[in-house]
Amino acid sequence: MAKVLLVDDDVELVELLRDYLRGEGFVVEAAHAGDAGARAALAGGFDIVVLDVMMPGCSGIEALRRIRAASAVPVLMLTAKGDDDERIAGLELGADDYVPKPCTPRELTARLRAILKRTGAVPAAPPAPIRAGVLTLWPAERRAEQDGRPLDLTSTEFSLVELLARQAGRVVSKEALSEQALGRPLVRFDRSIDVHMSSIRHKLGRLPDGRSRIQTVIRRGYLLVV
């Protein structure tokens, strides 16, 4: 199964494309900002990247520039219909193809398969599971277990737990959690992370000594206790 990274600030579109691509046999992860998408692409493990041009902050063109500075991973650009300048700029920077928006999931899937076939990209091997104490996570399958029992996590909760598990025993800032799990920069008075963490704490239960498995470090972030 080829692993696809979707980078687009349109959350509803990303969910639509992600569901369709998964139904077509792809493994899909998403980022909702250009800088987060570039970092994810450069972290490796993806066979192809779908990158929207028009995003606030770090645009798709800038994200592509960062990716191409260090990686040859195939990139398909999503461009506004009729925006030839952006399309040409993307191709000149090394994009492998482009699809004008709005596009159908079927068309996007066909383009992805054509690029993968043309570039000879080999699907990435499934990554080893992440183990943190009694927790085991399989990122490619978005599946988690605790003491061998399945954990019922939402997609966002899984992303947050994965980030904490990778840094088990160390503090992960709310800024990093927001950017990498929620796909957006942390803004003042945004309590989304706190709400998700409350739900995760409930699902993980407590340590034998009664402490929460996820600790809040005031003015710094959260850490997973193992």
MDAnalysis code that builds the backbone (N, CA, C; Angstrom):
import MDAnalysis as mda
import numpy as np

u = mda.Universe.empty(678, n_residues=226, atom_resindex=np.repeat(np.arange(226), 3), trajectory=True)
u.add_TopologyAttr("name", ["N", "CA", "C"] * 226)
u.add_TopologyAttr("resid", np.arange(1, 227))
u.add_TopologyAttr("resname", ["MET", "ALA", "LYS", "VAL", "LEU", "LEU", "VAL", "ASP", "ASP", "ASP", "VAL", "GLU", "LEU", "VAL", "GLU", "LEU", "LEU", "ARG", "ASP", "TYR", "LEU", "ARG", "GLY", "GLU", "GLY", "PHE", "VAL", "VAL", "GLU", "ALA", "ALA", "HIS", "ALA", "GLY", "ASP", "ALA", "GLY", "ALA", "ARG", "ALA", "ALA", "LEU", "ALA", "GLY", "GLY", "PHE", "ASP", "ILE", "VAL", "VAL", "LEU", "ASP", "VAL", "MET", "MET", "PRO", "GLY", "CYS", "SER", "GLY", "ILE", "GLU", "ALA", "LEU", "ARG", "ARG", "ILE", "ARG", "ALA", "ALA", "SER", "ALA", "VAL", "PRO", "VAL", "LEU", "MET", "LEU", "THR", "ALA", "LYS", "GLY", "ASP", "ASP", "ASP", "GLU", "ARG", "ILE", "ALA", "GLY", "LEU", "GLU", "LEU", "GLY", "ALA", "ASP", "ASP", "TYR", "VAL", "PRO", "LYS", "PRO", "CYS", "THR", "PRO", "ARG", "GLU", "LEU", "THR", "ALA", "ARG", "LEU", "ARG", "ALA", "ILE", "LEU", "LYS", "ARG", "THR", "GLY", "ALA", "VAL", "PRO", "ALA", "ALA", "PRO", "PRO", "ALA", "PRO", "ILE", "ARG", "ALA", "GLY", "VAL", "LEU", "THR", "LEU", "TRP", "PRO", "ALA", "GLU", "ARG", "ARG", "ALA", "GLU", "GLN", "ASP", "GLY", "ARG", "PRO", "LEU", "ASP", "LEU", "THR", "SER", "THR", "GLU", "PHE", "SER", "LEU", "VAL", "GLU", "LEU", "LEU", "ALA", "ARG", "GLN", "ALA", "GLY", "ARG", "VAL", "VAL", "SER", "LYS", "GLU", "ALA", "LEU", "SER", "GLU", "GLN", "ALA", "LEU", "GLY", "ARG", "PRO", "LEU", "VAL", "ARG", "PHE", "ASP", "ARG", "SER", "ILE", "ASP", "VAL", "HIS", "MET", "SER", "SER", "ILE", "ARG", "HIS", "LYS", "LEU", "GLY", "ARG", "LEU", "PRO", "ASP", "GLY", "ARG", "SER", "ARG", "ILE", "GLN", "THR", "VAL", "ILE", "ARG", "ARG", "GLY", "TYR", "LEU", "LEU", "VAL", "VAL"])
u.atoms.positions = np.array([
    [0.840, -1.194, 0.000],
    [0.000, 0.000, 0.000],
    [0.876, 1.245, 0.000],
    [0.645, 2.134, -0.951],
    [1.395, 3.383, -1.007],
    [0.926, 4.317, 0.097],
    [1.872, 5.060, 0.670],
    [1.558, 5.973, 1.769],
    [1.525, 7.401, 1.245],
    [0.384, 8.066, 1.433],
    [0.145, 9.405, 0.884],
    [0.058, 10.423, 2.012],
    [0.674, 11.586, 1.794],
    [0.538, 12.721, 2.703],
    [-0.316, 13.778, 2.022],
    [-1.467, 14.116, 2.614],
    [-2.332, 15.189, 2.107],
    [-2.049, 16.461, 2.884],
    [-1.746, 17.550, 2.183],
    [-1.468, 18.834, 2.826],
    [-2.422, 19.873, 2.257],
    [-3.416, 20.260, 3.066],
    [-4.430, 21.209, 2.609],
    [-5.113, 21.780, 3.841],
    [-5.391, 23.083, 3.850],
    [-6.050, 23.696, 5.006],
    [-7.563, 23.521, 4.976],
    [-8.089, 22.934, 3.902],
    [-9.521, 22.650, 3.799],
    [-9.785, 21.307, 4.483],
    [-10.185, 21.356, 5.748],
    [-10.323, 20.144, 6.554],
    [-11.371, 19.197, 5.970],
    [-12.489, 19.747, 5.516],
    [-13.553, 18.902, 4.975],
    [-13.102, 18.179, 3.712],
    [-12.378, 18.887, 2.851],
    [-11.875, 18.259, 1.628],
    [-10.879, 17.161, 1.960],
    [-10.010, 17.428, 2.920],
    [-9.018, 16.429, 3.317],
    [-9.706, 15.162, 3.828],
    [-10.743, 15.329, 4.647],
    [-11.461, 14.163, 5.169],
    [-12.100, 13.368, 4.033],
    [-12.683, 14.082, 3.069],
    [-13.292, 13.417, 1.922],
    [-12.259, 12.623, 1.132],
    [-11.144, 13.275, 0.803],
    [-10.102, 12.605, 0.019],
    [-9.472, 11.463, 0.801],
    [-9.264, 11.672, 2.103],
    [-8.636, 10.630, 2.926],
    [-9.509, 9.370, 2.951],
    [-10.809, 9.547, 3.157],
    [-11.704, 8.391, 3.200],
    [-11.718, 7.660, 1.861],
    [-11.754, 8.428, 0.770],
    [-11.798, 7.798, -0.553],
    [-10.500, 7.042, -0.833],
    [-9.358, 7.678, -0.559],
    [-8.069, 7.047, -0.845],
    [-7.861, 5.801, 0.002],
    [-8.288, 5.851, 1.256],
    [-8.174, 4.658, 2.097],
    [-9.016, 3.523, 1.532],
    [-10.185, 3.866, 1.004],
    [-11.029, 2.851, 0.376],
    [-10.399, 2.264, -0.876],
    [-9.477, 3.014, -1.495],
    [-8.764, 2.560, -2.686],
    [-7.456, 1.854, -2.341],
    [-7.198, 1.660, -1.052],
    [-6.024, 0.895, -0.637],
    [-4.797, 1.689, -0.260],
    [-4.904, 3.018, -0.196],
    [-3.777, 3.851, 0.208],
    [-3.749, 4.007, 1.730],
    [-2.570, 4.191, 2.260],
    [-2.408, 4.621, 3.653],
    [-2.263, 6.133, 3.614],
    [-3.075, 6.847, 4.383],
    [-3.145, 8.304, 4.249],
    [-2.944, 8.998, 5.591],
    [-2.093, 10.031, 5.581],
    [-1.974, 10.941, 6.711],
    [-2.153, 12.358, 6.187],
    [-2.455, 13.294, 7.096],
    [-2.786, 14.644, 6.645],
    [-2.116, 15.697, 7.507],
    [-1.880, 16.850, 6.908],
    [-1.439, 18.058, 7.611],
    [-2.271, 19.200, 7.045],
    [-2.547, 20.190, 7.880],
    [-3.443, 21.275, 7.454],
    [-2.734, 22.624, 7.344],
    [-1.407, 22.594, 7.293],
    [-0.629, 23.824, 7.114],
    [0.621, 23.492, 6.316],
    [1.096, 24.471, 5.540],
    [2.234, 24.229, 4.671],
    [3.500, 23.854, 5.405],
    [3.800, 24.567, 6.518],
    [5.031, 24.261, 7.238],
    [4.976, 22.881, 7.882],
    [3.815, 22.519, 8.461],
    [3.666, 21.190, 9.059],
    [3.761, 20.112, 7.978],
    [3.204, 20.377, 6.814],
    [3.275, 19.425, 5.723],
    [4.693, 19.208, 5.233],
    [5.449, 20.293, 5.119],
    [6.840, 20.177, 4.681],
    [7.655, 19.356, 5.673],
    [7.437, 19.610, 6.966],
    [8.169, 18.843, 7.983],
    [7.816, 17.363, 7.917],
    [6.530, 17.068, 7.745],
    [6.104, 15.674, 7.676],
    [6.701, 14.986, 6.444],
    [6.689, 15.683, 5.311],
    [7.231, 15.107, 4.085],
    [8.722, 14.823, 4.224],
    [9.437, 15.737, 4.874],
    [10.881, 15.578, 5.027],
    [11.251, 14.561, 6.100],
    [10.283, 14.212, 6.962],
    [10.549, 13.191, 7.978],
    [10.636, 11.807, 7.341],
    [10.169, 11.681, 6.095],
    [10.289, 10.430, 5.371],
    [9.118, 9.500, 5.607],
    [9.108, 8.396, 4.855],
    [8.082, 7.387, 5.025],
    [6.907, 7.510, 4.081],
    [6.835, 8.611, 3.313],
    [5.728, 8.786, 2.379],
    [6.177, 8.466, 0.952],
    [5.260, 7.860, 0.193],
    [5.559, 7.546, -1.198],
    [5.201, 8.694, -2.127],
    [4.257, 9.550, -1.702],
    [3.838, 10.676, -2.521],
    [3.149, 11.708, -1.635],
    [3.242, 12.978, -2.047],
    [2.654, 14.089, -1.293],
    [1.663, 14.807, -2.193],
    [0.474, 15.095, -1.660],
    [-0.518, 15.928, -2.347],
    [-0.520, 17.275, -1.638],
    [-0.171, 18.332, -2.358],
    [0.105, 19.622, -1.745],
    [-0.742, 20.729, -2.365],
    [-1.592, 21.349, -1.548],
    [-2.403, 22.463, -2.035],
    [-1.541, 23.716, -2.158],
    [-1.754, 24.475, -3.217],
    [-0.959, 25.690, -3.429],
    [-1.404, 26.814, -2.501],
    [-2.714, 27.037, -2.401],
    [-3.234, 28.188, -1.672],
    [-3.497, 27.850, -0.209],
    [-2.531, 28.146, 0.641],
    [-2.682, 27.972, 2.079],
    [-2.151, 29.218, 2.779],
    [-2.768, 29.622, 3.874],
    [-2.273, 30.803, 4.599],
    [-0.927, 30.519, 5.238],
    [-0.165, 31.562, 5.484],
    [1.154, 31.372, 6.090],
    [2.120, 30.824, 5.071],
    [2.594, 29.615, 5.317],
    [3.496, 28.943, 4.374],
    [2.676, 28.367, 3.223],
    [2.825, 28.930, 2.038],
    [2.037, 28.480, 0.892],
    [2.537, 27.126, 0.400],
    [1.740, 26.525, -0.491],
    [2.164, 25.264, -1.069],
    [3.440, 25.394, -1.880],
    [3.612, 26.529, -2.532],
    [4.839, 26.740, -3.308],
    [6.057, 26.788, -2.388],
    [5.934, 27.475, -1.264],
    [7.040, 27.537, -0.311],
    [7.287, 26.160, 0.303],
    [6.215, 25.445, 0.621],
    [6.371, 24.093, 1.171],
    [7.077, 23.193, 0.169],
    [6.714, 23.306, -1.109],
    [7.376, 22.512, -2.148],
    [8.854, 22.859, -2.234],
    [9.166, 24.164, -2.137],
    [10.564, 24.591, -2.185],
    [11.369, 23.928, -1.054],
    [10.780, 23.884, 0.152],
    [11.465, 23.256, 1.287],
    [11.635, 21.753, 1.075],
    [10.600, 21.126, 0.537],
    [10.678, 19.679, 0.301],
    [11.750, 19.365, -0.729],
    [11.736, 20.105, -1.828],
    [12.679, 19.822, -2.910],
    [14.128, 20.140, -2.540],
    [14.326, 20.952, -1.526],
    [15.694, 21.252, -1.087],
    [16.369, 20.023, -0.482],
    [15.556, 19.040, -0.069],
    [16.163, 17.894, 0.611],
    [15.553, 16.546, 0.239],
    [14.526, 16.520, -0.628],
    [13.848, 15.252, -0.909],
    [13.352, 15.208, -2.344],
    [13.344, 13.992, -2.898],
    [12.833, 13.778, -4.250],
    [11.486, 13.071, -4.224],
    [10.804, 13.042, -3.065],
    [9.501, 12.387, -2.972],
    [8.551, 12.987, -4.002],
    [7.799, 12.158, -4.736],
    [6.857, 12.713, -5.725],
    [5.844, 13.648, -5.068],
    [5.540, 14.761, -5.751],
    [4.598, 15.754, -5.232],
    [3.576, 16.081, -6.315],
    [2.299, 15.979, -5.959],
    [1.207, 16.388, -6.833],
    [0.609, 17.656, -6.251],
    [0.537, 18.712, -7.042],
    [0.028, 19.992, -6.575],
    [-1.463, 20.130, -6.877],
    [-2.202, 20.705, -5.936],
    [-3.595, 21.089, -6.155],
    [-3.618, 22.596, -6.404],
    [-4.061, 23.021, -7.574],
    [-4.023, 24.432, -7.931],
    [-5.425, 24.947, -8.216],
    [-5.600, 26.264, -8.069],
    [-6.876, 26.880, -8.421],
    [-7.083, 26.759, -9.922],
    [-8.317, 26.478, -10.316],
    [-8.601, 26.291, -11.731],
    [-8.252, 27.543, -12.523],
    [-7.434, 27.365, -13.560],
    [-7.056, 28.478, -14.413],
    [-5.868, 29.280, -13.924],
    [-5.290, 28.897, -12.783],
    [-4.148, 29.655, -12.245],
    [-2.854, 29.104, -12.833],
    [-2.554, 29.537, -14.050],
    [-1.390, 29.009, -14.756],
    [-0.076, 29.396, -14.096],
    [-0.011, 30.585, -13.495],
    [1.239, 31.026, -12.882],
    [1.659, 30.098, -11.744],
    [0.713, 29.768, -10.881],
    [1.035, 28.875, -9.768],
    [1.398, 27.483, -10.277],
    [0.692, 27.009, -11.279],
    [0.986, 25.692, -11.844],
    [2.394, 25.645, -12.418],
    [2.746, 26.664, -13.174],
    [4.077, 26.702, -13.793],
    [5.164, 26.819, -12.726],
    [4.905, 27.651, -11.715],
    [5.881, 27.803, -10.633],
    [6.116, 26.466, -9.938],
    [5.031, 25.717, -9.678],
    [5.170, 24.420, -9.031],
    [5.959, 23.439, -9.878],
    [5.652, 23.387, -11.175],
    [6.372, 22.477, -12.060],
    [7.841, 22.854, -12.163],
    [8.142, 24.151, -12.195],
    [9.537, 24.595, -12.268],
    [10.312, 24.240, -11.005],
    [9.613, 24.186, -9.870],
    [10.269, 23.830, -8.610],
    [10.394, 22.324, -8.421],
    [9.799, 21.555, -9.318],
    [9.977, 20.107, -9.232],
    [8.740, 19.316, -8.902],
    [7.541, 19.934, -8.986],
    [6.312, 19.156, -8.792],
    [6.189, 18.143, -9.922],
    [5.649, 16.977, -9.620],
    [5.536, 15.916, -10.621],
    [4.282, 16.052, -11.482],
    [3.255, 16.685, -10.955],
    [2.019, 16.877, -11.707],
    [1.140, 17.848, -10.932],
    [0.006, 18.194, -11.502],
    [-0.922, 19.086, -10.813],
    [-2.343, 18.688, -11.173],
    [-3.271, 19.012, -10.292],
    [-4.701, 18.800, -10.539],
    [-5.413, 20.096, -10.161],
    [-6.207, 20.663, -11.082],
    [-6.956, 21.876, -10.747],
    [-8.087, 21.555, -9.761],
    [-8.311, 22.467, -8.823],
    [-9.442, 22.339, -7.896],
    [-10.633, 23.120, -8.455],
    [-11.865, 22.664, -8.236],
    [-12.195, 21.423, -7.512],
    [-11.928, 20.196, -8.373],
    [-11.525, 19.108, -7.713],
    [-11.268, 17.864, -8.419],
    [-12.071, 16.749, -7.758],
    [-12.307, 15.695, -8.493],
    [-13.014, 14.550, -7.919],
    [-11.995, 13.602, -7.283],
    [-12.377, 12.913, -6.227],
    [-11.468, 11.924, -5.623],
    [-11.002, 10.881, -6.639],
    [-11.884, 10.529, -7.565],
    [-11.519, 9.525, -8.571],
    [-10.387, 10.020, -9.464],
    [-10.481, 11.300, -9.889],
    [-9.418, 11.860, -10.726],
    [-8.104, 11.931, -9.971],
    [-8.173, 12.388, -8.710],
    [-6.958, 12.482, -7.908],
    [-6.316, 11.108, -7.749],
    [-7.122, 10.101, -7.488],
    [-6.590, 8.746, -7.316],
    [-5.889, 8.277, -8.587],
    [-6.500, 8.537, -9.741],
    [-5.902, 8.138, -11.010],
    [-4.565, 8.841, -11.229],
    [-4.493, 10.132, -10.894],
    [-3.244, 10.875, -11.062],
    [-2.158, 10.326, -10.127],
    [-2.544, 10.020, -8.886],
    [-1.575, 9.478, -7.934],
    [-0.991, 8.160, -8.440],
    [-1.859, 7.290, -8.909],
    [-1.386, 5.998, -9.400],
    [-0.482, 6.162, -10.617],
    [-0.820, 7.107, -11.479],
    [0.005, 7.352, -12.663],
    [1.393, 7.847, -12.272],
    [1.458, 8.757, -11.291],
    [2.762, 9.274, -10.849],
    [3.583, 8.164, -10.206],
    [2.958, 7.370, -9.343],
    [3.674, 6.290, -8.670],
    [4.201, 5.274, -9.684],
    [3.410, 4.998, -10.690],
    [3.856, 4.062, -11.729],
    [4.995, 4.662, -12.536],
    [4.888, 5.935, -12.870],
    [5.894, 6.605, -13.698],
    [7.221, 6.764, -12.973],
    [7.131, 7.094, -11.692],
    [8.367, 7.337, -10.930],
    [8.960, 6.060, -10.344],
    [8.195, 4.962, -10.432],
    [8.700, 3.713, -9.878],
    [8.799, 3.738, -8.383],
    [7.998, 4.585, -7.737],
    [8.047, 4.672, -6.282],
    [7.611, 3.356, -5.665],
    [8.381, 2.900, -4.713],
    [8.070, 1.655, -4.007],
    [7.347, 2.009, -2.719],
    [6.181, 1.432, -2.471],
    [5.470, 1.739, -1.228],
    [6.355, 1.544, -0.013],
    [6.242, 2.480, 0.915],
    [7.064, 2.400, 2.117],
    [6.684, 1.185, 2.943],
    [7.689, 0.540, 3.534],
    [7.433, -0.587, 4.415],
    [6.698, -0.103, 5.654],
    [5.758, -0.910, 6.153],
    [5.047, -0.491, 7.359],
    [6.035, -0.236, 8.501],
    [5.912, 0.902, 9.176],
    [6.843, 1.191, 10.266],
    [6.627, 0.258, 11.441],
    [7.685, 0.068, 12.213],
    [7.588, -0.765, 13.406],
    [6.620, -0.119, 14.389],
    [5.926, -0.923, 15.189],
    [5.008, -0.336, 16.169],
    [5.756, 0.512, 17.187],
    [5.078, 1.508, 17.721],
    [5.645, 2.356, 18.771],
    [5.237, 1.751, 20.114],
    [6.210, 1.514, 20.970],
    [5.924, 0.943, 22.286],
    [6.349, 1.935, 23.359],
    [5.432, 2.226, 24.263],
    [5.709, 3.140, 25.376],
    [5.025, 2.578, 26.612],
    [5.781, 1.832, 27.402],
    [5.190, 1.184, 28.563],
    [4.161, 0.157, 28.129],
    [2.932, 0.289, 28.634],
    [1.873, -0.669, 28.301],
    [1.166, -0.303, 26.998],
    [1.563, 0.800, 26.384],
    [0.943, 1.247, 25.128],
    [1.695, 0.719, 23.918],
    [0.955, 0.286, 22.908],
    [1.538, -0.093, 21.622],
    [0.696, 0.552, 20.535],
    [1.364, 1.240, 19.613],
    [0.658, 1.929, 18.537],
    [1.199, 1.492, 17.184],
    [0.288, 1.309, 16.231],
    [0.642, 1.009, 14.847],
    [0.204, 2.203, 14.004],
    [1.111, 3.156, 13.743],
    [0.721, 4.395, 13.045],
    [0.092, 4.175, 11.678],
    [0.613, 3.245, 10.889],
    [0.078, 3.043, 9.542],
    [-1.362, 2.571, 9.573],
    [-1.731, 1.841, 10.637],
    [-3.087, 1.321, 10.759],
    [-3.963, 2.200, 11.644],
    [-3.347, 3.210, 12.257],
    [-4.067, 4.075, 13.191],
    [-4.731, 3.224, 14.270],
    [-3.954, 2.292, 14.821],
    [-4.476, 1.354, 15.806],
    [-3.615, 1.398, 17.055],
    [-4.261, 1.277, 18.220],
    [-3.542, 1.346, 19.485],
    [-4.085, 0.298, 20.457],
    [-3.183, -0.212, 21.293],
    [-3.560, -1.154, 22.342],
    [-2.923, -0.730, 23.655],
    [-3.582, -1.074, 24.742],
    [-3.027, -0.863, 26.072],
    [-3.148, -2.173, 26.834],
    [-1.990, -2.707, 27.263],
    [-1.971, -4.026, 27.912],
    [-2.634, -5.088, 27.042],
    [-2.467, -4.947, 25.720],
    [-3.019, -5.933, 24.810],
    [-4.483, -5.754, 24.478],
    [-5.111, -4.729, 25.046],
    [-6.529, -4.467, 24.782],
    [-6.664, -3.267, 23.848],
    [-7.558, -3.360, 22.859],
    [-7.728, -2.253, 21.901],
    [-8.149, -0.957, 22.595],
    [-7.584, 0.155, 22.122],
    [-7.966, 1.478, 22.609],
    [-8.840, 2.150, 21.556],
    [-9.987, 2.638, 21.967],
    [-10.911, 3.306, 21.058],
    [-10.590, 4.795, 21.038],
    [-9.704, 5.188, 20.112],
    [-9.273, 6.585, 19.991],
    [-9.804, 7.194, 18.703],
    [-10.181, 8.466, 18.769],
    [-10.513, 9.185, 17.543],
    [-9.221, 9.429, 16.772],
    [-9.354, 9.884, 15.525],
    [-8.171, 10.142, 14.714],
    [-7.266, 11.189, 15.365],
    [-7.866, 12.271, 15.874],
    [-7.074, 13.318, 16.518],
    [-6.438, 12.802, 17.800],
    [-7.192, 12.040, 18.586],
    [-6.633, 11.481, 19.824],
    [-5.466, 10.560, 19.521],
    [-5.593, 9.761, 18.461],
    [-4.486, 8.879, 18.095],
    [-3.235, 9.694, 17.765],
    [-3.412, 10.766, 16.993],
    [-2.267, 11.603, 16.621],
    [-1.591, 12.190, 17.852],
    [-2.381, 12.633, 18.825],
    [-1.820, 13.202, 20.050],
    [-1.086, 12.133, 20.854],
    [-1.703, 10.968, 21.006],
    [-1.061, 9.888, 21.766],
    [0.222, 9.439, 21.061],
    [0.192, 9.385, 19.731],
    [1.393, 8.989, 18.991],
    [2.550, 9.948, 19.265],
    [2.268, 11.252, 19.225],
    [3.322, 12.236, 19.483],
    [3.875, 12.084, 20.901],
    [2.984, 11.893, 21.869],
    [3.438, 11.730, 23.260],
    [4.210, 10.433, 23.433],
    [3.764, 9.357, 22.760],
    [4.444, 8.067, 22.887],
    [5.845, 8.104, 22.281],
    [5.990, 8.826, 21.186],
    [7.318, 8.939, 20.572],
    [8.295, 9.698, 21.478],
    [7.751, 10.550, 22.351],
    [8.583, 11.328, 23.268],
    [8.286, 10.916, 24.714],
    [7.947, 9.655, 24.930],
    [7.518, 9.184, 26.253],
    [8.507, 9.592, 27.343],
    [7.965, 10.155, 28.427],
    [8.797, 10.594, 29.539],
    [9.354, 11.988, 29.366],
    [9.105, 12.608, 28.216],
    [9.582, 13.962, 27.951],
    [8.400, 14.878, 27.638],
    [8.549, 16.141, 27.960],
    [7.476, 17.100, 27.749],
    [7.360, 17.440, 26.266],
    [6.130, 17.416, 25.752],
    [5.845, 17.858, 24.390],
    [5.004, 19.132, 24.500],
    [5.458, 20.201, 23.887],
    [4.771, 21.485, 24.027],
    [3.407, 21.460, 23.356],
    [2.511, 22.327, 23.844],
    [1.192, 22.443, 23.236],
    [1.312, 22.958, 21.803],
    [2.314, 23.796, 21.561],
    [2.515, 24.307, 20.202],
    [2.810, 23.149, 19.237],
    [3.702, 22.241, 19.657],
    [4.051, 21.102, 18.802],
    [2.856, 20.174, 18.621],
    [2.115, 19.940, 19.689],
    [0.940, 19.075, 19.603],
    [-0.106, 19.658, 18.658],
    [-0.323, 20.957, 18.731],
    [-1.316, 21.594, 17.880],
    [-0.894, 21.535, 16.415],
    [0.366, 21.861, 16.136],
    [0.831, 21.901, 14.757],
    [0.876, 20.520, 14.128],
    [1.364, 19.528, 14.889],
    [1.604, 18.209, 14.310],
    [0.399, 17.276, 14.396],
    [-0.458, 17.450, 15.395],
    [-1.619, 16.572, 15.532],
    [-2.890, 17.208, 14.979],
    [-3.073, 18.502, 15.254],
    [-4.269, 19.186, 14.768],
    [-4.049, 19.833, 13.411],
    [-2.769, 20.004, 13.033],
    [-2.460, 20.585, 11.734],
    [-2.627, 22.072, 11.655],
    [-2.583, 22.755, 12.806],
    [-2.722, 24.212, 12.794],
    [-1.911, 24.800, 13.938],
    [-1.429, 26.046, 13.786],
    [-0.681, 26.694, 14.867],
    [-1.567, 26.908, 16.090],
    [-0.961, 26.864, 17.256],
    [-1.698, 27.134, 18.492],
    [-1.986, 28.626, 18.585],
    [-3.210, 28.959, 18.923],
    [-3.584, 30.363, 19.089],
    [-4.005, 30.595, 20.536],
    [-3.948, 31.831, 20.946],
    [-4.282, 32.194, 22.311],
    [-5.723, 31.814, 22.644],
    [-5.910, 31.280, 23.834],
    [-7.213, 30.871, 24.363],
    [-7.791, 29.622, 23.667],
    [-7.013, 28.969, 22.819],
    [-7.483, 27.738, 22.180],
    [-7.342, 26.593, 23.179],
    [-8.470, 25.986, 23.571],
    [-8.456, 24.912, 24.556],
    [-8.658, 23.534, 23.919],
    [-8.519, 23.447, 22.603],
    [-8.782, 22.179, 21.924],
    [-7.889, 21.061, 22.449],
    [-6.602, 21.357, 22.608],
    [-5.673, 20.334, 23.098],
    [-6.104, 19.844, 24.473],
    [-6.472, 20.767, 25.356],
    [-6.871, 20.394, 26.711],
    [-8.099, 19.485, 26.700],
    [-9.054, 19.794, 25.823],
    [-10.266, 18.978, 25.741],
    [-9.930, 17.563, 25.269],
    [-9.103, 17.476, 24.239],
    [-8.700, 16.157, 23.745],
    [-7.932, 15.381, 24.822],
    [-7.058, 16.051, 25.536],
    [-6.266, 15.384, 26.564],
    [-7.155, 14.856, 27.690],
    [-8.199, 15.580, 28.021],
    [-9.121, 15.124, 29.050],
    [-9.776, 13.804, 28.638],
    [-10.174, 13.721, 27.372],
    [-10.780, 12.491, 26.858],
    [-9.770, 11.351, 26.838],
    [-8.540, 11.657, 26.424],
    [-7.499, 10.622, 26.363],
    [-7.181, 10.101, 27.762],
    [-7.090, 11.000, 28.740],
    [-6.827, 10.569, 30.119],
    [-7.884, 9.574, 30.586],
    [-9.120, 9.873, 30.271],
    [-10.214, 8.991, 30.677],
    [-10.058, 7.611, 30.038],
    [-9.691, 7.576, 28.770],
    [-9.564, 6.308, 28.051],
    [-8.343, 5.504, 28.497],
    [-7.258, 6.191, 28.862],
    [-6.045, 5.480, 29.281],
    [-6.114, 5.009, 30.731],
    [-6.959, 5.635, 31.519],
    [-7.028, 5.271, 32.926],
    [-5.824, 5.783, 33.698],
    [-5.643, 5.237, 34.904],
    [-4.570, 5.722, 35.779],
    [-3.472, 4.687, 35.966],
    [-2.335, 5.179, 36.417],
    [-1.216, 4.318, 36.781],
    [-1.551, 3.579, 38.070],
    [-0.834, 2.502, 38.374],
    [-1.091, 1.767, 39.620],
    [-1.027, 2.640, 40.875],
    [-0.212, 3.722, 40.837],
    [-0.105, 4.595, 42.014],
    [-1.175, 5.687, 42.036],
    [-2.101, 5.638, 41.083],
    [-3.204, 6.591, 41.066],
    [-2.978, 7.820, 40.218],
    [-1.770, 8.029, 39.733],
    [-1.500, 9.198, 38.891],
    [-2.058, 9.006, 37.486],
    [-2.346, 10.126, 36.837],
    [-2.765, 10.081, 35.452],
    [-1.582, 9.662, 34.582],
    [-1.880, 8.919, 33.513],
    [-0.803, 8.506, 32.603],
    [-0.278, 9.684, 31.785],
    [-1.085, 10.742, 31.664],
    [-0.654, 11.948, 30.958],
    [-0.582, 13.087, 31.965],
    [0.589, 13.641, 32.128],
    [0.819, 14.701, 33.100],
    [0.863, 16.060, 32.411],
    [0.259, 17.052, 33.060],
    [0.344, 18.436, 32.590],
    [1.530, 19.110, 33.255],
    [2.379, 19.716, 32.441],
    [3.508, 20.484, 32.964],
    [3.186, 21.955, 32.704],
    [2.900, 22.679, 33.767],
    [2.419, 24.053, 33.649],
    [3.345, 24.895, 32.775],
    [2.729, 25.613, 31.834],
    [3.398, 26.533, 30.903],
    [4.409, 25.843, 29.986],
    [4.395, 24.510, 29.957],
    [5.310, 23.804, 29.058],
    [4.576, 22.863, 28.105],
    [3.707, 22.017, 28.637],
    [3.010, 21.077, 27.754],
    [2.559, 19.838, 28.505],
    [2.659, 18.675, 27.821],
    [2.216, 17.415, 28.396],
    [3.305, 16.367, 28.228],
    [3.267, 15.351, 29.102],
    [4.164, 14.219, 28.935],
    [3.428, 12.925, 29.246],
    [3.832, 11.852, 28.588],
    [3.275, 10.535, 28.829],
    [4.174, 9.811, 29.822],
    [3.596, 9.365, 30.928],
    [4.348, 8.653, 31.944],
    [4.347, 7.163, 31.603],
    [5.511, 6.562, 31.584],
    [5.612, 5.115, 31.278],
    [6.296, 4.399, 32.435],
])
